[in-house]
Amino acid sequence: MSTFYLSLAAATLCLSCAAAPRGPGPDEAVWREPGEAVTVRCRSSHPKPEYLSLMTGRGGGGGDVRVLFKDDQPGGGTVAPEYRGRLRCSETFPDVDVVIDPVTPADAGRYECVYLKNDRQRRPVELPGTGSVFLVVPQPPSSLSPGERCRDERWDDIAPTTLATCAFVVLVVVVVAWCFAWTLLKACRMSKDALRRRWRQRQEWKKQQRFPLNDVYEDMNATVAR
C-alpha cells in the first residue's frame, strides 16, 4: 500500500505544481510583450546609502550593463544609452521605482538593484538592499524565421498533449502498483496454520478417493457377524 500512496502523492504534487498560479517575486520571471512596461522596485535596507545602480546582464551575454546610476540628489541620475528615452524613475531616495517603457526583446535579462556608499578612503562599498527582476520579452512573430515560427507553434500544441500523456502514465503506474501491493498483502496474510490446514484437507480428500469402499466392507462384515 505504501507504493500506492507514494505514487498518488507524486501525481498530486506534479499536477498541483503544473496548475498552481504563481505571482511575481524576487528573481522570478516577469513576462512582457514588446511595447509593454516593466517596473523594478529598489528598496534599501541601509538608512543612508549614497548611490543606486541598476545593473543588468542583458540576457547573460557579455558583461553587466549599468542601466541607471542615481545619487540622493533630486533629478540626478545617469541612464545608459540603450535606455534613454525609455526609462523613468521616482524622485524618492533610497526607495526608487524604475520603469522601463517600452521594453524590447533586447532588454530581456536579470535586473538587480545595487546600493553603494563611499567609505573613509572614498571607495564604494556595496550595501544591503532588495529589488531584482528577471525580464522575459519574446520575439514578435514577424521577426521569427519560418522555421522558428513553426517550432513555436509545434511546442504550443505539444504542451497540453504532453501533460495529458504524463497524467495517463502516472494513472497507469498507480493502478499497477496498487494491484501488485494488494496481491502481495493478501499473500502475506495467509499464515502457516492456514496453509497446513489446507494441506491436511487435501490429504484427507486423496485418502477418501483412494479407498472409497472401506465403509461398505465394514457394513457387510457387521451383517455376517450377526
Secondary structure, DSSP 4 states (H G I P E B T S, - for coil): -HHHHHHHHHHHHHHHHHH------TT-EEE--TT--EEEEEEESSS---EEEEEE-STTSSS-EEEEEEESSTT--EE-GGGTTTEEE-S-SSSEEEEE-S--GGG-EEEEEEEEEE-TTS-EEEE-EE-EEEEE-PPPGGGS-HHHHHHHHHHHHHHHHHHHHHHHHHHHHHHHHHHHHHHHHHHHHS-HHHHHHHHHHHHHHHHHHH-TTHHHHHHHHHHHH-
